[in-house]
């Protein structure tokens, strides 16, 4: 028998893989502010739709609608598009993979801002393409990256992990300069003041992806949408797995889209808490990146360690996200929870600041 490692594709053997945020065990008493989930439940309309779908047990033995036609139409109605401009996926992550499978051959260059979503280089390596990270400075966010030879470019707007949104003027110019496909990953767009959907008509090489994991509070069901021209969507549909989105997910997502009143009320609560939390951090001496998302990226006051604060919080059952690699290693990304959760977090941060003689593990 051959050594198994010798049978693995070189691109897979060399890569480290994606590292998701820590997921505590169900039922644990942890304040979870590390993976940007919505702190509030999904729309009651979505929950009722799920209950009704589950009540029809006979329906579960059948395959789901293969093209998610009802969900695509619901999304088209919600966003003022045609169903032919919408593709549904098993989370927006599947749609990012479909984009690469549709447009990128092995060896071709795929660009993205660095830092941004750390799944991009993993998907690019799996495709056998060449990852081209473009340096990103949050203080000068709209510097045009070098697009020479780039077949496809991922732009997260608002950016993760910093939270900064890009203007439509910048996105339109980026699409015009790019001799390839521009993917605007709008996982957090509902928390921002605007989005890029209006650019679809003017930018034929533009694809926009969205997720139901953040604003719609349906992370457990793994639902994503892509928006583009009918021509692009038609080609991407060829690369989609058959029956890629299960019946329960399709049902809940369509119902959630139909309850925009609940969505807007939830978004308002999260934005209000975000602004409160940002002000409090700044009063404590933190540097906070301007955010159009449901999280804040922040740097502790001089002399305090982000890694130490991360461990201090974890030891007190509060999870935030720490990235050990530069340039992010001096800061923390903190999801916006409920007002009560953020108040608890602030209390513990104050305890950390007050402990002048910190144990080695917190320095």
N, C-alpha and C positions, 0 to 999 in steps of 0.2 A: 504494500500500500504506500502510495506516495505521501510525502509530508503535506498535510493539508494547507499549510501556509504557501506552498509552492503553487497551489491550484487557485489561490485568490488573485484577483486582478491586481496588478501593481498599484493602480490608483487607490484602491481600497486599502491595500496593505500599508501604504505610506500615510494615510490620513488618520487623524485622531478621532474624528467623529464629532457630533454635536453634543454639547453638555447642557441639558435642560436645568432649570432651576429646581431646587430641592422641593420634594413633595412629601409633607409629613403624613404619617399614617392616618387613615380615617378616624375621626373621633378625638384626635389629639387636641389639646387646649393651646394651640399655637396661634399667635397673631401672624397671619401669612401675608406678607407685603413684598414678595420677591418675584412673582411671575405675572404681575399686572392683570390678574383677574378682577372682575367687577365685584365689589363688596356687597352688592345688592342682588336679590334673586331676579330671574328673568321675568318677562312680561307674564302676567296671569293668563293672558290669551294663549301664550305658548305652552304654559303648563296644562291648561285645559285641553289644548289640541293633542298633547302627548297622552293625557289620560284617556281621551276618546280613542286615540289610535291603539293604545294598549288594551282597551276594553274589547276591541275587535280582534280577538286572538287569531281568528282564521286568516286575517290579513297578514299576519307575521310569517306565515308559511310561504308566502309568495315573494318573488323578487320585487324590489322597489322600482318605480318608474325609471328606466335606464338613463334618461337625459335630464331628470329633475325638472320636467317641463313646467309643472305648477309653480315651483319655487322660482324658476327663471322668469316666468311671467309676473309673479308677485314682485320680484326685484325690479323688473322693467317698469311696472306701474309705479312703484315707489320712487324710482329715480328718474322718471321721464325718458326712458329708453325703449328700445324694442327688445323682445325676448332673444332675437338673434344676436344681440350685443352682449349677452350674459352667458357665462359658463359657471356651473356650480362644482365645487370640489370638496374633498374630504379635508377640510381646513384649508386655509390659504397656502399652507406649506405644500400640499399636493399640487396646487395651481402653479406655484413657483417651479416645481419639478416638471410639470407639463410644458411650461414655457420653454425651459431648457431643452426638453426632448423634441419640441416642435421646431426650434429655430437654431440650435447650436450643435455643430458637429465637434467631435473630438479635436482638440488642438486649437479651436477658435477662442478668441479672447472675450472674457466676460468681466465687466467692470462693476465696481461698487465702492461706496465710500467706506473708509476705515477710520474710526470704528462705526459699524452699523450692525445689522442683524447677523449674528455669527453663524446662522445656518447657510448663508449664501455660499461661502467658500466650500462648505461640505457638499452641497448640491452640485457645485461647479466641478469639484474633483471627481465626484461620482460619475459625472457625464464625460469625464476625460478631457474637459476643456481647460483653458488656462485662466486662472484667477488673477485679476488685475486690481488690487486694492488701491484706491486713490485717497491720499491723505485728506482728512476732514478736520477743520478747526471750527469749533462751535462758536467762537467769537467772530468769525468771518464765514458764515455758513454757505453763502451763495457764490463761492469761488468756483469758476467753471473747471471741471476736471479735464485731464488730457484724454480725449476720445479717439486718438489715432488707433485705427485697426480694431476698435471695439465692435463686436458683433451684437452684444446685448449689454444693457446697463441696468443695474438694480438701484433705485433711489427710494429709500424709506422716508416717507413724508406723512406725518411728522417723524423725525429721526428717532431711532432707538439705538443707543441708550440715552441720548441727551434730551430728546423731547422737542427739538426745534422743528417748526414747520417751514417748508419752502414755499415761496410765492409762486403763483401760476405763471407769472412772467418768466421766472427762472426756469420752471419746468418746460414751458413752451420753447424757450431758447435752447435748452438742453436737447429736447426732441428734434429741433430743427438742425442742430449741429451733428447729431448722431446718425451715422450711416448704418443703422441697425435698429433694434427694438429697444424701446425704453419701457421698463417696468416700474411703475410707481406703486410701491407697497404702502397702502393706506390702512394698515391695521389699526391705527389710532386716529383716523381722520374724524370720526364722530365727535371726538373731544376738542377738535380744533375749530377755528372760526370759519374755515372754508375747506374746499377739496378740489381735486383736479378733474372731476367728471365733465365739467363744461369744456374741457380741452379736447375731448374725444373727436369732435367733429373737425377740429383744425389740425390735429396731429395724427395722421394715419398710422404711424409706427408706435402709438402709445397703447399700453396695456395697464389697467389699474386693478389691483387686487385688494380685497377686503376680507375681514374675518368676523365671525359672530362670537368669538371668544372673549372680546373685551367689552365693547359697549352694550352688546345684547345679552351678556352674561350666560352664554351657552357653550362655554369652553369644553364641557364634558362631551358634547355631541360632535365636535370637529366639523365645522361648516365654514366654507369660504366661497367667495364669489370673485369672478374676474369680469371686467368690462373692457370691451374693445370694439373695433369695427366688426361687422358680420363676417368679413373675409378672414380676419385673424381668429375669431372665435370658431369658425368652421374648421380651420386647420388645427387649432388646439384640441378640438373635440375628437379628432382622429387619434390623438395621443393619450386620451383619457381612458382610465380603466373602466371596464364595463361595470355597471351598477356601482359606481364609485361612492355614492352617497346613500346611506340607508334611509328607509322609509320614515323612521322616527325623526331623524335629523331634518329631512325635507319638510315634514309636517310642522315641526316646531319653528323652523326658520321662516316659513311662509307666514305663520301666525304672528311671529315677532315683528316681521316687516309691516304687518297690518296694524300694529299698535304703536304708532309713532308718538302718540301722546305720552305713553308710559316711558318710551325711550328718552324723550326730551326732558321729562321730569327727573329721570335718573341721572342723565348727563349734567343737568344743572346742579344737582346735589354734589356730584363728584367734583365739578369745577369749583364750586364754592369751598369745598373742603381742601382742594388743591391750593387755592389762593390763601386760605387760612394757614395751612401748613407751611407754605413758602414764607409767609411773613414771619411766622414763629421761628423758623430755622434761621432766617436772616438776622432776627433780633439776637439769636444765640451766637452769631458770628460766622455762620456757614455761608459759603458762596453757593448760589443756587442757579442752575441753568434755566433760562426762560422755557417754560413747558407748554405745549399745546396737546398734552396727552393725559393719561391717568396715572402718571408717575412723575417723580422729580429726580434729577441727577444732581447731587450736591457734594461739596467738598467741606470737610470739617475745618474748624478754625486752625490757624497755624499752631503747630506743636502737638496736635492730636492725630492719631493714626486712624485711617478709614478701616484698615484691617482689624485693628484693635476694637473699634466701635462695633464692627460687624460681629466679632466673637462675643463681645459684651452683651449685645442684643440677643444673639442666638442662645447664650447661656440663660437668658431670662425669657425664653420661649417667644422671641420676636424674630421673624425671618425677613431680612432684606437681601438685596442682591449685591454681591461684591465680585468684581472682576479682577483677578490677580495680575493680569498682564498690563503693561503700560500701553496707552496713557491713562487707562481707566482706574489703575490700582490705587490712586490717591483719593477716590471718591466712592460714593455708594448710589445705587439706584433704588429708590423707595416707591413702591406702589401706593396709590391713594386708597386707603380703606375707609371705614366709617369715621365720622367725627370722633367717636369714642375711642376707636383704635388709634387714631393719630394723636389724640390727647395722651393716651397711655404711652405711646412711643416717645413723645416729647418729654414726659416725666422721666423715663428711663435714660434718654439722652442727657438730660440735665444731671442725672446721677453720675453718668460717665464723665461729664465735664468737671463735676465737683470733686471727683476722686483724684486728687493731685498725685498721690503716690500709687500709681496703678501697678498691679501685678504684671509680670513679664508678658503673659498671654494677651494683654490688652494694649500693649505699647505699639 
